Amino acid sequence: METDTTQDKITIEPAGRAVNVTFNGAILASTEEALRLKEEGHEPVYYIPRHRVEMAFLYPTEKRTTCPLKGEARYWNISAEGMAAENAVWSYEEPYDGVSKIAGHIAFDKRYVTIDDGVGGQDIVPGRDVE
């Protein structure tokens, strides 16, 4: 069930630029179709359409979490180029109505991957909100 304040706390918009995700040199995703989700109190997160993600590098886990604003998330591990990261990728398969745009999209934990959005040649890093 969606809360009444979802639209006040979360905004979702097209990224408006190419977004590339890599892990240990392997390209996990590359797209100009990314969505940028901004949630009050959190760093912005890029959500990549599933058809633009190299799912061969991802392995489903049993982990599930519930966000009161987005719904239930499922997780994947990453395995590429001899390295791995546990529960580093997630998706809201059936997000609440207020955030339904992220259905069919996948997000990556910035602690484990490099996310390059082409802004100043820098990666998205905690503490920097790029407009």
C-alpha positions, 0 to 999 in steps of 0.5 A: 500500500502506497503512502499519501506522501510518496510524491512529496518525498520521491521524484523520478525523472529521465536522467537526460544523459548517458549512464554507464555502470561498470564492475571491476572493468565489466560493463553491466549497463549502458543506456540513455534511458535511465531514470533518476530517483531522488528520495528525501534523505537519500542520495539520488539513484539511477534506475536502468531499464532491465533490457539495458542491463547485462543480466548474465553478470547478476545472480538472484539472492534470497534477500528482500527488503521493504520500503514504505514508499516503493514496496518490496525490493529483490536483490542480485549478487554481481560476479564478473572478472573474478570478483563478486559483490553480494546484494549489490543490485536491486529492483522493485518488481511491483512498486507502489503506484506513486513510483510505478515508473521504476517497474522493470528497472534495476538499481546498483549499489554505488559502494560496489560499482562505478556509475558514470553519468558523464557529468564533468567526467566524474562518477556519481559519488555519495554527497554529490547531487548532480542536476 
